[in-house]
Amino acid sequence: MPLFARLVDDAAMFPPGNASAVEAIRGHLRYRTSGLDPYVGPLLVHLDRWDELAAAHAELGSPQLHVVVIGTHRMPPVLPPGVRVVGFEQPVARPPLPAADGGAPLACEITADETGFELLAAVANAAGEGAAVVAKFRTGGTDVAAFPDEATVAAVISEAVRVGAPLKFTAGLHHAVRFTDSGTGFEHHGFLNLLVATERAHAGVLIADLVEVLTSRDGQALADSARGWGAEQVGSVRRTFVSFGCCGVEEPIGDLVSLGLLDAPVSSASVHDVDASPRTEAG
């Protein structure tokens, strides 16, 4: 389904999962040989763990692997055979935007303030001129302060739509629908809430209406809304909401199956000698 194509970037090596590089690569290879493949983006690795990734990659026989490097816009000094860097992500304090090595795609992490909105406009201008750049906004983390409230997220989505900036999200989006973590008590945003809010922003609704969507815990109502979109609406939503990072790829996709938005994926095949590059780009 185009709405969910390459929607979930594989952040297995990041909190709270914190998988080892061996575990992360093995899991990613499994996704690439299963029905999950159409919905999974590249494997994310922080620059600080690059040496671990390189060693694990060699240990596993140097399979073909597409990765995005976090924390930089520069190519790592050593690129193992079989590993292809398909993008970078890093915080950006203010314009101008950095230029990634080799013209690779770059996600510029922003904040929800005046400077962040200036960066959104810069991203929109650069993307409009053909640059492979998106904004990135953090929707969670390891402490309660890392979770922006609904009004803040609504403002970011509204501004991204207004200026035409492509945007990815990261952290805390473990499930499709808004929920309270039973262990931490943290309120987590739902990625389906964000998708529906993005569509509503394109329809021109008020911030208050976006807040209402973001606070909803009615999964079937959200699913019914998304199920009714035509190709033009899906295209508009995904041009704005390009992807999100999640340390557990199977959970969010499982939620979409439970909500009737996707068929159950076929089980994984063997991970040995598997090409782990994405099959297609997001629709």
Secondary structure, 3 states (H helix, E strand, C coil): CHHHCCCEEECCCCCCCCCCHHHHHHHHHHHHCCCCHHHEEEEEEEHHHHHHHHHHHHHCCCCCEEEEEECCCCCCCCCCCCEEEEEEEEECCCCCCCCCHHHCCEEEECCCCHHHHHHHHHHHHHHHCCCCEEEEEECCCCCHHHCCCHHHHHHHHHHHHHHCCCEEEECCCCCCCCEECCCCCCEECCHHHHHHHHHHHHCCCCHHHHHHHHHCCCHHHHHHHHHCCCHHHHHHHHHHEEEEEECCCHHHHHHHHHCCCCCCCCCCCCCCCCCECCCCCCC
